[in-house]
Amino acid sequence: MTPEDRKKKIDERNKYLQERNSSDYQKILKMPEGRRQLYRILEDCGVFQVSFTGNSETFFREGKRSIGLLILADIMEAEPEKLLQMQNEYRSEKVSFKKQFPIEEDEI
């Protein structure tokens, strides 16, 4: 196999994997449960927060955030409009939960 043939095969494989990954995310993002879980993972990874703490915990937080950013990039490649939908659903659910389960913050 020539180097050109090898490169072509590698490019074909990478394109296939990228399209499959995007398709997987599209399927997950079609379901409310999928959007809810992905958004929870993004929140848990600290994607929407500052990770700097001033001590070594920053390294741990940056590691989590790095994984979250990879997932966020995959979402943005597959269906970028779903991110806004996920955020709106999250906010709506948060308001609904506060009404359904009213507790004071100091009770937690």
ABEGO torsion letter per residue (X at the ends): XBAAAAAAAAAAAAAAAAAAAAAAAAAAAABAAAAAAAAAAAAAAGAABBABAGBAAAAAAAAAAAAAAAAAAAAAAABAAAAAAAAAAAAAAAAAAAAABBBBAAAX
